[in-house]
Amino acid sequence: MELPFAESYRIKMVENIRRSTHSEREQWIKQANYNLFMLKSDHVFIDLLTDSGTGAMSDRQWSAMMVGDESYAGARSYYNMKNAIREILGFDYFLPAHQGRAAENVLYSTIIKEGDVLPGNSHFDTTKGHIEFRHATALDCTIEEASDTQLEIPFKGNIDIARLEAVLQQYPKEKIPCVVLTVTNNTAGGQPVSMENIRRTSEVCRRYGVPLQLDSARFAENAYFIKTREKGYENKTVKEIVKEMFSYADIMTMSSKKDAIVNMGGFVAFKSEKLWKACQKFCIMNEGFITYGGMSGRDMNALAAGLDEGTEFDYLETRIKQVEYLGKKLDAYGIPYQRPAGGHAIFVDAKKMLTHVPKEQFIAQTLAVELYLEAGVRGVEVGALLADRDPVSRDNRYPELELLRLAIPRRTYTNNHIDVVAAALKNVFDRRETITKGYAITREEPIMRHFTVELEKAR
């Protein structure tokens, strides 16, 4: 008999969570103005809002925290992190930051000017926000196949090389501070980018004299998919694949709250000493001194250990197979999602699920609220709310995909919890014909509105 798959860890500590009633959830979501970000965590049973900073750290990471050096300058913990970044990722220069968007702020404050253009593959929301805040343009050059949620191809997060080259031909290189390649491609459904695509993107960038930035929050998951899906890499270790991925990049930013499995932390790393020095002033002004950059010594130690653990195959296989497990459950129920299952989340196709809700009433947000009401499961909308308004016309942007992201924290929930999520989605799916109205905005910020937006039921 073949042995069943089992997790590559055992549980040492638990945290109690509470079930709630439907009437309680109705009251709480109304008080939150139908914005799931505004719910109290105590009002959530299974929290799949994000996998950022929500994972369970290991015994190695907790023990590393106990010996963190909290010196203001030149702490041992900084050099532990520096060594891990050099040895695992291959970058000699880096600046710590308290999380990924802070690393983006340090970098983009240095390199972006008004009117610039940054092509990429489905820029993440904070990346696009930083670009548009500086009156520059984020151009999405993701392959067309990513917009078909039912199409199964191994590397759906790839950038379209022909479209990228057309952009680089259209604009002078002085207007393109960098190309942004996000691995894995979160906005397109946690889909990976192939090594061939990374290499070809790098070759195009070098031909046009434009730096390549890898947005690397989930780089290790991307490396796992390269190992398991791309010919020629099946016998390479994850760490070998990671080294090759970053050999093609000039810059990397990382929210380390994902693949380094820490609760807080990030960094921007460089191949260029000149750019590293140019960014230091923004690190000092906005984050902290260049050897701590908004992080405590204990967090830098945990991050260094997490980079090592997060690039081990057994850990990644356990993590990604849990996402796959949810996908197989939804397959059995006939629930449409971005296929194949991504690295960190399942992205439910809200357009295919709630066919009677008008796009102007935020289809994916409607599905997110319904799932919360059904079972206290919190996901997040990746659709028209996140797409924001056009920065020039101020009209709502309606993306081709309306997705409900169910991001699974690392080493946090058991498959019994995943069964609850799947059953709750099935219940919503079974009554989908009765869901005909969504939500209207009553208050919003001019940029990155989805975090704090206030909604009411559409009339």
C-alpha positions as CSV (number, residue, x, y, z in Angstrom):
1,M,0.0,0.0,0.0
2,E,1.4,3.4,-0.9
3,L,1.8,5.6,2.1
4,P,-0.3,8.8,2.2
5,F,1.3,12.2,2.0
6,A,1.9,13.8,5.4
7,E,3.1,17.2,6.5
8,S,6.8,17.8,7.0
9,Y,6.4,19.2,10.5
10,R,4.6,18.4,13.8
11,I,2.6,20.9,15.9
12,K,4.2,22.2,19.1
13,M,1.8,25.0,20.1
14,V,-1.8,25.9,19.3
15,E,-4.0,29.0,19.3
16,N,-7.7,28.8,20.1
17,I,-10.1,30.1,17.5
18,R,-13.9,30.6,18.0
19,R,-16.8,29.7,15.8
20,S,-19.6,32.4,15.5
21,T,-23.2,32.4,14.5
22,H,-24.6,33.6,11.2
23,S,-26.5,36.5,13.0
24,E,-23.3,37.6,14.7
25,R,-21.4,37.6,11.3
26,E,-24.2,39.7,9.7
27,Q,-23.9,42.3,12.5
28,W,-20.0,42.3,12.3
29,I,-19.7,42.6,8.6
30,K,-22.3,45.5,8.5
31,Q,-20.3,47.3,11.3
32,A,-17.2,46.8,9.1
33,N,-19.0,48.5,6.2
34,Y,-18.8,45.2,4.2
35,N,-15.0,45.5,4.1
36,L,-13.3,42.3,5.3
37,F,-10.1,44.2,6.2
38,M,-12.1,46.1,8.8
39,L,-13.2,43.0,10.7
40,K,-11.7,42.2,14.0
41,S,-9.6,39.0,13.8
42,D,-11.6,37.6,16.8
43,H,-14.7,37.7,14.5
44,V,-13.0,35.4,11.9
45,F,-13.0,31.6,12.2
46,I,-10.6,30.7,9.3
47,D,-8.5,33.7,8.1
48,L,-7.4,33.4,4.5
49,L,-7.2,37.2,3.9
50,T,-3.5,36.9,3.3
51,D,-0.5,34.6,3.7
52,S,1.7,37.7,4.5
53,G,3.1,37.5,8.1
54,T,0.4,35.0,9.1
55,G,2.5,31.8,9.0
56,A,3.8,29.8,12.0
57,M,7.5,30.2,12.6
58,S,9.7,27.2,13.3
59,D,11.6,26.2,16.5
60,R,14.8,27.4,14.6
61,Q,13.3,30.8,13.9
62,W,12.0,31.3,17.5
63,S,15.4,30.3,18.9
64,A,17.2,32.6,16.5
65,M,14.9,35.5,17.8
66,M,16.1,34.9,21.4
67,V,19.7,35.8,20.4
68,G,18.8,38.8,18.2
69,D,21.3,41.7,18.5
70,E,19.4,44.9,19.0
71,S,22.3,47.3,18.4
72,Y,21.4,50.4,16.4
73,A,24.2,50.0,14.0
74,G,26.2,47.0,12.8
75,A,24.3,44.4,14.7
76,R,25.2,40.7,14.4
77,S,21.7,40.1,13.2
78,Y,22.2,42.4,10.2
79,Y,25.2,40.3,9.2
80,N,23.3,37.1,9.6
81,M,20.7,38.4,7.2
82,K,23.3,39.8,4.9
83,N,25.1,36.3,4.7
84,A,21.8,34.6,4.0
85,I,20.9,37.0,1.2
86,R,24.3,36.6,-0.4
87,E,24.5,32.8,0.0
88,I,20.9,31.9,-1.0
89,L,19.9,34.7,-3.4
90,G,23.3,35.9,-4.7
91,F,23.1,39.7,-3.9
92,D,26.0,41.5,-2.3
93,Y,24.1,44.7,-1.4
94,F,20.8,45.1,0.4
95,L,18.8,47.5,2.6
96,P,16.4,46.0,5.2
97,A,12.9,47.4,5.4
98,H,9.9,46.5,7.7
99,Q,8.0,44.9,4.8
100,G,7.8,44.7,1.0
101,R,5.9,47.9,0.3
102,A,8.5,49.8,2.4
103,A,11.3,48.2,0.3
104,E,9.4,49.4,-2.8
105,N,9.2,52.9,-1.4
106,V,12.9,53.0,-0.8
107,L,13.6,51.8,-4.3
108,Y,11.0,53.8,-6.2
109,S,11.7,57.0,-4.4
110,T,15.1,56.7,-5.9
111,I,14.5,55.6,-9.5
112,I,11.0,56.7,-10.6
113,K,10.2,60.1,-12.1
114,E,6.8,61.5,-13.1
115,G,5.9,60.2,-16.6
116,D,8.0,57.0,-16.3
117,V,6.7,53.6,-17.5
118,L,7.3,50.3,-15.7
119,P,6.2,47.3,-17.7
120,G,5.7,44.0,-15.9
121,N,3.5,40.9,-15.3
122,S,0.4,42.0,-13.3
123,H,1.9,44.4,-10.8
124,F,0.9,43.7,-7.2
125,D,-1.4,46.3,-5.7
126,T,1.2,48.1,-3.6
127,T,3.6,48.0,-6.5
128,K,1.1,49.6,-8.8
129,G,0.1,52.0,-6.0
130,H,3.7,53.2,-5.5
131,I,4.1,53.7,-9.3
132,E,0.9,55.6,-9.8
133,F,1.4,57.7,-6.7
134,R,4.5,59.0,-8.4
135,H,2.5,59.8,-11.5
136,A,4.1,57.0,-13.5
137,T,2.4,54.2,-15.4
138,A,2.4,50.4,-14.6
139,L,1.9,48.6,-17.9
140,D,0.7,45.0,-17.6
141,C,2.3,42.7,-20.1
142,T,1.2,39.3,-18.7
143,I,0.5,36.6,-21.3
144,E,-3.1,36.5,-22.6
145,E,-3.6,32.9,-21.4
146,A,-3.7,34.2,-17.8
147,S,-7.1,35.7,-18.4
148,D,-8.7,32.3,-19.1
149,T,-9.1,30.7,-15.6
150,Q,-10.0,27.3,-17.0
151,L,-7.0,26.9,-19.2
152,E,-4.3,24.7,-17.6
153,I,-0.7,25.6,-18.6
154,P,2.3,25.2,-16.3
155,F,3.6,28.8,-16.3
156,K,0.5,31.1,-16.4
157,G,2.4,34.0,-14.7
158,N,4.8,34.6,-17.6
159,I,5.4,38.0,-19.1
160,D,4.6,38.3,-22.8
161,I,8.1,38.8,-24.3
162,A,6.7,40.3,-27.5
163,R,4.5,42.8,-25.7
164,L,7.4,43.7,-23.4
165,E,9.8,44.3,-26.3
166,A,7.1,46.5,-28.0
167,V,7.0,48.7,-24.9
168,L,10.8,48.9,-24.7
169,Q,10.9,49.9,-28.4
170,Q,8.1,52.6,-27.8
171,Y,9.8,54.5,-25.0
172,P,13.4,55.7,-24.5
173,K,15.2,53.8,-21.8
174,E,15.4,57.0,-19.7
175,K,11.6,56.7,-19.2
176,I,11.8,53.0,-18.1
177,P,13.5,52.8,-14.7
178,C,13.1,49.0,-14.6
179,V,11.0,46.1,-15.7
180,V,9.1,44.4,-12.8
181,L,8.8,40.7,-13.0
182,T,6.7,39.3,-10.1
183,V,7.4,35.7,-9.0
184,T,5.0,34.1,-8.5
185,N,2.4,36.3,-10.2
186,N,0.0,37.0,-7.4
187,T,-2.6,39.1,-9.2
188,A,-2.9,36.5,-12.0
189,G,-3.7,33.8,-9.4
190,G,-0.4,32.9,-7.7
191,Q,0.8,31.6,-11.0
192,P,4.5,30.8,-11.6
193,V,7.0,32.2,-14.1
194,S,9.2,29.8,-15.9
195,M,13.0,30.0,-15.8
196,E,13.0,30.3,-19.6
197,N,10.7,33.4,-19.3
198,I,12.9,34.9,-16.6
199,R,16.0,34.4,-18.7
200,R,14.4,35.8,-21.9
201,T,13.1,38.8,-20.0
202,S,16.6,39.4,-18.7
203,E,18.0,39.2,-22.2
204,V,15.5,41.7,-23.5
205,C,16.2,44.1,-20.6
206,R,19.9,43.9,-21.2
207,R,19.5,44.5,-25.0
208,Y,17.6,47.7,-24.2
209,G,19.7,48.8,-21.3
210,V,16.9,48.5,-18.7
211,P,17.3,46.9,-15.3
212,L,15.2,43.9,-14.3
213,Q,13.6,43.9,-10.9
214,L,12.2,40.7,-9.5
215,D,9.3,41.2,-7.0
216,S,10.2,38.2,-5.0
217,A,7.7,37.7,-2.2
218,R,7.0,34.2,-3.3
219,F,10.2,33.3,-5.1
220,A,10.7,30.0,-3.4
221,E,7.2,28.8,-4.4
222,N,8.1,29.8,-8.0
223,A,11.3,27.8,-7.8
224,Y,9.3,24.8,-6.6
225,F,7.1,25.0,-9.7
226,I,10.2,25.3,-11.9
227,K,11.6,22.1,-10.3
228,T,8.4,20.2,-10.7
229,R,7.1,21.5,-14.1
230,E,10.1,22.8,-16.2
231,K,12.2,20.3,-18.2
232,G,15.8,20.2,-17.2
233,Y,15.3,21.3,-13.6
234,E,13.8,18.2,-12.0
235,N,17.2,17.1,-10.6
236,K,18.2,20.5,-9.3
237,T,17.7,21.6,-5.7
238,V,15.4,24.5,-4.9
239,K,18.4,26.5,-3.7
240,E,20.2,25.9,-7.1
241,I,17.1,27.0,-9.0
242,V,16.8,30.1,-6.8
243,K,20.4,31.1,-7.4
244,E,19.8,30.8,-11.2
245,M,16.6,32.9,-11.0
246,F,18.3,35.8,-9.3
247,S,21.4,35.6,-11.5
248,Y,19.2,37.2,-14.2
249,A,18.0,40.1,-12.0
250,D,19.6,43.5,-11.3
251,I,17.3,44.3,-8.3
252,M,15.0,42.4,-6.1
253,T,12.4,43.5,-3.6
254,M,10.9,41.1,-1.1
255,S,8.1,41.1,1.4
256,S,9.8,38.5,3.6
257,K,6.5,37.9,5.4
258,K,5.7,35.3,2.7
259,D,8.5,32.9,1.7
260,A,10.9,33.7,4.6
261,I,8.0,32.8,6.9
262,V,8.3,35.8,9.3
263,N,5.7,38.0,10.9
264,M,7.5,41.2,9.8
265,G,10.3,42.2,7.5
266,G,11.5,42.8,4.0
267,F,14.4,44.2,2.0
268,V,15.5,45.5,-1.4
269,A,18.7,44.0,-2.8
270,F,21.0,45.2,-5.6
271,K,23.8,44.0,-7.9
272,S,24.9,47.6,-8.3
273,E,26.8,49.2,-5.4
274,K,26.0,52.7,-6.9
275,L,22.2,52.1,-6.7
276,W,22.6,50.7,-3.2
277,K,24.3,53.9,-2.1
278,A,21.7,56.0,-3.9
279,C,18.8,54.3,-2.0
280,Q,20.4,54.6,1.4
281,K,19.1,58.1,2.1
282,F,15.5,57.0,1.6
283,C,16.1,54.0,3.8
284,I,17.4,56.3,6.6
285,M,14.6,58.8,6.2
286,N,11.7,56.4,6.0
287,E,12.8,53.1,7.6
288,G,15.9,53.5,9.8
289,F,19.6,53.1,9.7
290,I,21.0,51.0,6.8
291,T,21.8,48.1,9.1
292,Y,18.3,47.7,10.5
293,G,15.9,49.6,8.2
294,G,12.8,49.3,10.4
295,M,13.5,45.8,11.6
296,S,14.5,44.5,15.1
297,G,17.6,42.3,15.4
298,R,15.4,39.4,16.4
299,D,13.3,39.7,13.3
300,M,16.4,39.9,11.1
301,N,17.6,36.6,12.7
302,A,14.2,35.0,12.1
303,L,14.3,36.2,8.5
304,A,17.8,34.7,7.9
305,A,16.6,31.3,9.2
306,G,13.4,31.5,7.3
307,L,15.2,32.1,3.9
308,D,17.0,28.9,4.5
309,E,14.0,26.8,5.6
310,G,11.7,28.3,3.0
311,T,14.0,27.1,0.2
312,E,13.9,23.5,1.2
313,F,11.8,21.1,-1.0
314,D,10.1,19.2,1.8
315,Y,8.7,22.3,3.4
316,L,7.6,23.7,0.0
317,E,5.9,20.4,-1.0
318,T,3.9,20.4,2.2
319,R,2.9,24.0,1.7
320,I,1.9,23.8,-2.0
321,K,0.1,20.5,-1.6
322,Q,-2.2,22.1,0.9
323,V,-3.2,24.7,-1.7
324,E,-3.6,21.9,-4.2
325,Y,-5.8,20.0,-1.7
326,L,-8.3,22.9,-1.6
327,G,-8.2,23.0,-5.4
328,K,-9.1,19.3,-5.7
329,K,-12.0,19.8,-3.2
330,L,-13.4,22.6,-5.4
331,D,-12.9,20.5,-8.5
332,A,-15.2,17.8,-6.9
333,Y,-17.8,20.5,-6.3
334,G,-17.6,22.1,-9.7
335,I,-16.5,25.4,-8.4
336,P,-14.4,27.4,-11.0
337,Y,-11.0,28.9,-10.0
338,Q,-7.8,30.0,-11.6
339,R,-6.3,26.8,-12.8
340,P,-3.9,25.1,-12.1
341,A,-3.8,25.7,-8.3
342,G,-1.3,28.5,-7.5
343,G,1.5,28.5,-5.0
344,H,0.0,30.4,-2.1
345,A,-3.7,30.6,-2.7
346,I,-6.8,29.5,-4.6
347,F,-8.4,32.3,-6.7
348,V,-12.1,31.5,-7.2
349,D,-13.5,32.9,-10.4
350,A,-16.3,35.1,-9.1
351,K,-17.6,36.1,-12.5
352,K,-18.3,32.5,-13.4
353,M,-19.8,31.8,-9.9
354,L,-22.0,34.9,-9.4
355,T,-23.4,35.5,-12.9
356,H,-26.3,37.7,-11.8
357,V,-24.3,40.4,-10.0
358,P,-23.5,43.4,-12.2
359,K,-19.8,44.3,-12.5
360,E,-20.5,47.8,-11.2
361,Q,-21.5,46.1,-7.9
362,F,-18.2,44.4,-7.3
363,I,-18.6,40.7,-8.0
364,A,-15.6,39.4,-6.2
365,Q,-16.3,41.5,-3.1
366,T,-19.8,40.2,-3.1
367,L,-18.5,36.6,-3.1
368,A,-16.1,37.4,-0.3
369,V,-18.8,38.7,1.9
370,E,-21.1,35.7,1.1
371,L,-18.3,33.3,2.1
372,Y,-17.7,35.2,5.4
373,L,-21.4,35.1,6.2
374,E,-21.6,31.4,5.4
375,A,-18.8,30.2,7.7
376,G,-16.7,33.0,9.1
377,V,-14.0,32.4,6.4
378,R,-12.2,35.6,5.4
379,G,-10.8,35.9,1.9
380,V,-9.9,39.0,-0.2
381,E,-11.2,40.5,-3.4
382,V,-8.8,40.7,-6.4
383,G,-11.1,42.5,-8.8
384,A,-12.6,45.9,-9.5
385,L,-12.1,47.2,-5.9
386,L,-8.4,46.4,-6.0
387,A,-8.0,47.6,-9.6
388,D,-8.9,51.1,-8.4
389,R,-9.9,54.0,-10.6
390,D,-8.1,55.2,-13.7
391,P,-5.6,57.8,-12.4
392,V,-6.6,60.2,-15.2
393,S,-10.3,59.7,-15.9
394,R,-11.1,58.6,-12.3
395,D,-13.5,56.0,-13.8
396,N,-13.7,52.6,-12.2
397,R,-11.4,50.0,-13.8
398,Y,-13.1,46.7,-14.4
399,P,-10.4,44.0,-14.9
400,E,-11.0,40.9,-17.0
401,L,-10.7,38.7,-14.0
402,E,-12.8,39.1,-10.8
403,L,-11.2,36.7,-8.3
404,L,-11.7,35.8,-4.7
405,R,-8.3,35.0,-3.3
406,L,-8.1,32.4,-0.5
407,A,-4.5,32.8,0.7
408,I,-3.4,29.9,2.9
409,P,-1.0,30.8,5.7
410,R,2.1,28.6,6.1
411,R,2.1,25.8,8.6
412,T,-1.1,27.3,10.2
413,Y,-4.2,25.4,9.4
414,T,-4.9,21.6,9.0
415,N,-6.7,20.0,6.1
416,N,-9.8,19.9,8.4
417,H,-9.9,23.7,8.2
418,I,-9.5,23.4,4.4
419,D,-12.5,21.0,4.3
420,V,-14.6,23.7,6.1
421,V,-13.6,26.3,3.5
422,A,-14.5,24.0,0.6
423,A,-17.8,23.1,2.1
424,A,-18.7,26.7,2.8
425,L,-17.9,27.7,-0.8
426,K,-20.0,24.8,-2.0
427,N,-23.0,26.1,0.0
428,V,-22.5,29.5,-1.6
429,F,-22.2,27.9,-5.0
430,D,-25.4,26.0,-4.5
431,R,-27.4,29.2,-3.8
432,R,-25.6,31.3,-6.4
433,E,-28.7,31.9,-8.4
434,T,-30.3,33.8,-5.5
435,I,-27.4,36.2,-5.2
436,T,-28.3,39.1,-7.6
437,K,-27.1,42.2,-5.9
438,G,-23.7,43.4,-4.7
439,Y,-22.3,46.5,-3.1
440,A,-21.9,50.2,-3.7
441,I,-19.1,52.5,-2.5
442,T,-20.0,55.1,0.1
443,R,-16.4,56.2,0.9
444,E,-13.0,55.5,-0.7
445,E,-9.4,56.8,-0.7
446,P,-8.0,58.1,-4.0
447,I,-5.4,55.3,-4.2
448,M,-5.3,51.7,-2.9
449,R,-8.9,52.1,-1.8
450,H,-9.6,48.4,-1.2
451,F,-7.9,48.4,2.2
452,T,-10.2,51.0,3.8
453,V,-13.2,51.3,1.4
454,E,-16.7,51.6,3.0
455,L,-19.6,49.9,1.2
456,E,-23.3,49.4,1.5
457,K,-25.7,46.9,0.0
458,A,-26.6,47.9,-3.6
459,R,-30.2,49.0,-4.0
